[in-house]
């Protein structure tokens, strides 16, 4: 979401430590991709808030998928990329590996695994897909299925420099701590109105837009039992 910004106060107290791996596994058990229009989300907004934007959604968005890689260890961390600066869409932004779903029957899972291997060299043998979040619609015309996965340690990455400038990990405890969420007002690309969205600054990087929105959808699912 591009547009004007102004920062408001961060939200909420620091939550107690939780076993996020167990919670995520339980919340996403037996989930499947959900492509129906009523399930679509605007990144960073709840289901109810997204419904207010529905009449502005693209009529035929391009199906895409991203892998949300949660790296296992004593605690989970999120594996993210910084997109190459020469890309046409979302250049230089923090992102998940992913891209359009190929015609001919490719599934969101297969697309996410393929893109993760092509973009950062993450081999499928290290990945356990746990489940799916509702589709997120972005202004560049894509309907993106977030594929949530655990990644076993021991992998090595090989970045495709034409698509990815860098990769890094962020502790999931940091991402899920409301004290680290920065509420900003941005002009919605769908309505032109100012809408509150949360960024997640991490060091010199800023996780925002669709990437932050998907992470916050996962956070709401873990905390509230739904991504509503």
C-alpha positions as CSV (number, residue, x, y, z in Angstrom):
1,X,0.0,0.0,0.0
2,X,1.6,3.2,-1.1
3,X,0.7,6.6,0.1
4,X,1.1,9.2,2.8
5,X,2.2,8.0,6.3
6,X,2.1,9.3,9.8
7,X,3.1,7.4,12.8
8,X,0.7,6.8,15.8
9,X,1.5,5.1,19.1
10,X,2.5,1.4,19.2
11,X,-0.1,-0.9,20.5
12,X,-0.5,-3.2,23.5
13,X,1.7,-4.8,26.2
14,X,4.4,-7.4,25.6
15,X,2.8,-10.8,25.6
16,X,4.1,-13.7,27.7
17,X,6.3,-16.3,26.0
18,X,4.3,-18.9,24.1
19,X,4.9,-22.2,22.3
20,X,4.2,-20.7,18.9
21,X,5.1,-23.8,17.0
22,X,2.5,-25.9,18.8
23,X,-0.1,-23.1,18.5
24,X,0.5,-22.7,14.7
25,X,0.4,-26.4,14.1
26,X,-2.9,-26.6,15.9
27,X,-4.5,-23.6,14.3
28,X,-3.5,-24.5,10.8
29,X,-4.3,-28.3,11.0
30,X,-6.2,-29.5,8.0
31,X,-6.5,-26.1,6.4
32,X,-6.7,-25.8,2.6
33,X,-6.3,-22.9,0.2
34,X,-9.4,-20.6,0.3
35,X,-10.0,-18.8,-2.9
36,X,-13.6,-17.6,-2.5
37,X,-14.1,-13.8,-2.8
38,X,-15.6,-13.6,0.7
39,X,-12.3,-15.0,2.1
40,X,-10.0,-12.4,0.5
41,X,-8.1,-10.1,2.7
42,X,-6.5,-6.7,2.3
43,X,-3.0,-7.2,3.8
44,X,-3.0,-5.9,7.4
45,X,-6.8,-5.7,7.7
46,X,-9.2,-8.1,9.3
47,X,-11.9,-10.0,7.4
48,X,-14.5,-7.4,8.5
49,X,-12.3,-4.5,7.4
50,X,-11.4,-6.2,4.1
51,X,-15.1,-6.6,3.3
52,X,-15.5,-2.8,3.2
53,X,-12.9,-2.8,0.4
54,X,-14.4,-5.7,-1.6
55,X,-16.0,-3.6,-4.3
56,X,-12.6,-2.1,-5.2
57,X,-10.9,-5.5,-5.6
58,X,-9.6,-6.4,-9.1
59,X,-12.1,-8.6,-10.9
60,X,-9.6,-11.2,-12.1
61,X,-6.5,-11.0,-10.0
62,X,-3.5,-13.2,-11.0
63,X,-3.2,-16.3,-8.7
64,X,0.1,-16.3,-6.8
65,X,1.5,-17.9,-3.7
66,X,4.2,-17.2,-1.1
67,X,6.0,-19.4,1.3
68,X,6.0,-18.2,4.9
69,X,9.1,-20.0,6.2
70,X,9.3,-20.4,10.0
71,X,12.7,-21.7,10.8
72,X,12.8,-24.2,13.7
73,X,15.1,-24.0,16.7
74,X,14.8,-23.3,20.4
75,X,12.3,-20.6,19.2
76,X,10.9,-20.0,15.7
77,X,12.2,-17.3,13.4
78,X,10.8,-16.0,10.1
79,X,13.0,-16.2,7.0
80,X,12.5,-13.1,4.9
81,X,14.1,-11.7,1.7
82,X,14.8,-8.2,0.5
83,X,13.7,-8.0,-3.1
84,X,16.2,-6.8,-5.8
85,X,16.0,-3.1,-6.5
86,X,15.6,-3.6,-10.3
87,X,12.3,-5.5,-10.1
88,X,9.2,-3.9,-11.5
89,X,6.9,-4.7,-8.6
90,X,7.8,-4.1,-4.9
91,X,11.4,-3.4,-5.6
92,X,13.7,-3.4,-2.5
93,X,10.8,-4.3,-0.2
94,X,10.9,-7.0,2.5
95,X,9.1,-10.1,1.2
96,X,8.5,-13.8,1.4
97,X,9.7,-16.0,-1.5
98,X,6.9,-16.4,-3.9
99,X,5.3,-15.6,-7.2
100,X,2.6,-16.3,-9.7
101,X,1.0,-19.8,-9.9
102,X,1.8,-21.4,-13.2
103,X,-1.1,-22.3,-15.5
104,X,-1.9,-26.0,-16.0
105,X,-2.9,-27.0,-12.4
106,X,0.1,-26.0,-10.2
107,X,-1.1,-25.8,-6.6
108,X,-0.3,-22.9,-4.2
109,X,1.9,-25.3,-2.3
110,X,3.8,-26.4,-5.4
111,X,4.2,-22.8,-6.5
112,X,5.5,-21.6,-3.1
113,X,8.0,-24.4,-2.9
114,X,9.2,-23.9,-6.5
115,X,9.6,-20.1,-6.0
116,X,11.5,-20.6,-2.7
117,X,13.9,-22.9,-4.4
118,X,14.3,-20.6,-7.5
119,X,14.7,-17.4,-5.5
120,X,16.7,-18.4,-2.5
121,X,17.8,-22.1,-3.1
122,X,15.7,-23.4,-0.2
123,X,15.4,-27.1,-0.9
124,X,11.9,-28.7,-0.4
125,X,13.4,-31.5,1.7
126,X,13.9,-29.0,4.6
127,X,10.3,-27.8,4.4
128,X,7.2,-29.1,6.2
129,X,4.0,-27.3,5.0
130,X,1.7,-26.7,7.9
131,X,-1.3,-25.0,6.3
132,X,-2.7,-21.9,4.6
133,X,-3.9,-18.4,5.5
134,X,-6.8,-16.8,3.5
135,X,-5.8,-15.2,0.2
136,X,-4.5,-11.7,0.3
137,X,-5.2,-9.3,-2.5
138,X,-2.6,-6.7,-3.4
139,X,-2.7,-3.6,-5.6
140,X,-0.4,-5.0,-8.2
141,X,-3.2,-7.3,-9.2
142,X,-2.3,-10.5,-7.5
143,X,-4.4,-12.8,-5.2
144,X,-1.7,-14.3,-3.0
145,X,-2.1,-17.6,-1.0
146,X,0.2,-17.6,2.0
147,X,1.6,-21.1,2.5
148,X,2.9,-21.5,6.1
149,X,5.7,-23.9,6.7
150,X,8.3,-25.0,9.2
151,X,11.9,-25.2,8.0
152,X,14.4,-27.6,9.5
153,X,17.8,-26.2,10.3
154,X,20.8,-27.3,8.2
155,X,19.7,-25.7,5.0
156,X,22.0,-23.4,2.9
157,X,20.7,-20.7,0.7
158,X,21.7,-19.6,-2.8
159,X,20.1,-16.3,-3.7
160,X,19.0,-15.5,-7.3
161,X,20.5,-12.0,-7.6
162,X,18.0,-11.0,-10.3
163,X,15.2,-11.3,-7.8
164,X,16.7,-11.2,-4.2
165,X,19.2,-8.8,-2.8
166,X,19.5,-10.3,0.7
167,X,17.9,-12.8,3.2
168,X,17.6,-12.6,6.9
169,X,15.7,-14.1,9.9
170,X,13.6,-12.3,12.5
171,X,12.6,-14.0,15.7
172,X,8.9,-14.8,15.7
173,X,8.6,-13.6,19.3
174,X,9.7,-10.2,18.0
175,X,7.2,-10.3,15.2
176,X,4.3,-11.3,17.5
177,X,5.1,-8.7,20.2
178,X,2.6,-5.9,19.8
179,X,5.2,-3.5,21.3
180,X,7.1,-3.9,18.0
181,X,4.1,-3.1,15.8
182,X,4.0,0.5,14.6
183,X,0.6,1.7,13.6
184,X,0.6,4.1,10.6
185,X,-2.0,5.7,8.5
186,X,-1.5,5.1,4.8
187,X,-3.7,6.1,1.9
188,X,-5.3,2.9,0.6
189,X,-4.6,2.0,-3.0
190,X,-8.1,0.5,-3.1
191,X,-10.2,3.3,-1.8
192,X,-7.9,6.4,-1.6
193,X,-8.8,6.8,2.0
194,X,-6.4,6.8,5.0
195,X,-6.4,3.5,6.7
196,X,-4.4,2.3,9.7
197,X,-1.8,-0.4,8.9
198,X,0.9,-1.8,11.1
199,X,4.6,-2.0,10.2
200,X,7.2,-4.1,12.0
201,X,10.5,-2.3,12.1
202,X,13.5,-4.6,12.6
203,X,16.9,-2.9,12.9
204,X,17.5,-0.9,9.8
205,X,14.7,-2.8,7.9
206,X,11.0,-2.1,7.9
207,X,8.6,-5.0,7.3
208,X,5.4,-3.5,5.9
209,X,2.7,-3.9,3.3
210,X,1.6,-7.4,2.2
211,X,4.5,-9.1,4.2
212,X,3.6,-7.4,7.4
213,X,-0.1,-8.0,6.7
214,X,0.4,-11.7,6.3
215,X,2.5,-11.9,9.5
216,X,-0.2,-10.1,11.4
217,X,-2.9,-12.4,10.0
218,X,-0.9,-15.3,11.3
219,X,-0.5,-13.5,14.7
220,X,-4.3,-12.9,14.9
221,X,-4.9,-16.6,14.1
222,X,-2.6,-17.6,16.9
223,X,-4.0,-15.2,19.5
224,X,-7.6,-15.2,18.6
225,X,-8.2,-18.5,17.0
226,X,-9.0,-17.0,13.7
227,X,-7.5,-14.6,11.2
228,X,-10.6,-12.4,11.3
